[in-house]
């Protein structure tokens, strides 16, 4: 088993704020229920979930392409968490992914297959599968120059 840790501290009631930080120290941020805390930007758990999913999907997609000898020059992914606020308790009900990559020697259809596989199999997708609507809404392939050109 491998373990990764995340940490959070909260001060005050629901209008308060807190700090989060990662085990590595690479992530340290203010978080709150609003977009700003004392005039400074903050994040929130829903945004962090979307960010974690985007990064997980992107790394997994890069790995799939690399394993098949088709390394991407660049991959950019947006993950959008859909939050239903109509009930007593807000709920994340879905996540949609949109990705764009520069990969030489691939057709758009092949790229779509790689992207679908990443959506189904990255760690965060596996965690969320069955409890949320996970969608790959766009997989755009930008043609990259062939290696050596």
C-alpha positions, 0 to 999 in steps of 0.5 A: 500500500502507498499513502498520500496525505492532505491536511486541512485546518479551519477557523471559525463558523461557516463564514470562516476560512482555513488552510490546506496543504499537501504532504509534499508541501507543493500545495498550500492554499487558503480555502473557504466557502466563498471566492475571497477571504479577506480580499485574497483568492481562496479555493474550495473542496469542489474546485480541488476535486475538479483539479485533482481529477484534471491532473489525474486524468492528464497524467494517466493519458500521458502514461497511456500515450507514452507506453504506446510510443506516442508521447504527447508534447502537451496535454491540457485538461479542464475538469468541471464539477457540477454541483446541485444546490437545489436540496438541503445539502449541496452535492457534486453530481457530475464531472465533465472533462475536456482535453486537448493534446499535441501528439504526433502520429495519431488520428483524432479517433485514436486520441478519443480512445486514449482519452476515454480509457484515461477517463475510465481508469485514472485513480480519481475516476475509479474513486468517483465511478458509480457515484457521479456522472463522469463524462468526457465531453471533448477530446481535441487533438492538435497536430504536433510536428513529427519527432525530429522535424 
